[in-house]
Amino acid sequence: MRQGKVKWYNGKKCFGFITPDTPNENGNTDDVFVHSSALKSADIHYLNENDIVEFEEEVRNDKLSVTTIKVIQRDEESAKRFQERRAERRRAAENRKQHEEKNERHGFKFWKK
């Protein structure tokens, strides 16, 4: 298995890339594609930037793709930023919902006159 660092992973798009530390047996040092299906089979729920992972790859559609993956070390700083962004998006969604509900109530008052 090779080791590498997560370059980026987008949970909404369900894919990302890993930058390997060493070349593979063919001397290839290109970034390796990782799909959410590989995470699901390894029972990993998410990846953060700069997480250190161990993985095996194969060539699919003329590109390197991860087949098995294991998280070696989490990057706590990236995980913290991810959690903060997630909480901020949830607060913004709740605020939008409350604003919409408030506007709907004003609409009914208008019709009750």
Disulfide bonds with the S-S distance in Angstrom:
none
